[in-house]
């Protein structure tokens, strides 16, 4: 590894599966849109720990992570700054769903009734997720590994 | 997302597949051990761009990314600081393999003849990789998503 410069920020997002759909939150802060629950990974904390913590902080749910889905890193995916997110698929194993912390509202959505506007690149992430659930197919990279396309 | 504190550092590692095995480098810096080529992701650069750049800088090879494999984030995986790595599987599409930049030697290894000592958690990563190549099975998280186990 070379010298260190300015680095992107690692974050996590957690797709929490419930019987009737997935859990989304309405963000309290800008952009005030529906989003997958998530947040920053702290120094000294694994992404898995961050995912469990952020899910609890924002939704009140205790989750068990099922699998790591994909890491999204396009510098344009978040207009505020360069945040890289690792997305986990999880299920709730305890707690009562309620909007907390950065969330002002919470809801359970199916692919058919997703909010019209989602924050950041979360529409893309959920598109990838629902495709994966249906086909088992993860995002291919071979033809996308050119600058700017991620 | 909440307030910002100190964050881990995003890095990439690239498993470059060749006909006779995968490409490893002998690190010039501490730890001076064999390792998967890789390095830091710059601010404003996607992980995919970083992977292509680092592969070229360290091995002289132009690579095409095949798929994103897994992101490893255990805070203990690198004794120097908390580096999170996203691992890509790639193939060389050009260039001549030669040790460059942070690499003092380059080699192609099969699972059977891997170096005895690998830097960081690269033994674990390659174990996961070879298992994946044989079985198609990615790392399950369900039972491992407890603090410290990642």
Interface residues (C-beta under 8 A of the other chain):
Chain A: X1 X2 X4 X5 X6 X7 X8 X9 X10 X11 X29 X38 X39 X40 X41 X42 X43 X44 X45 X46 X47 X48 X49 X51 X52 X57 X64 X65 X66 X67 X68 X70 X71 X73 X74 X75 X82 X83 X84 X86 X88 X101 X102 X138 X139 X140 X141 X142 X144 X145 X147 X148 X149 X150
Chain B: X1 X2 X4 X5 X6 X7 X8 X9 X10 X11 X29 X38 X39 X40 X41 X42 X43 X44 X45 X46 X47 X48 X49 X51 X52 X57 X64 X65 X66 X67 X68 X70 X71 X73 X74 X75 X82 X83 X84 X86 X88 X101 X102 X138 X139 X140 X141 X142 X144 X145 X147 X148 X149 X150
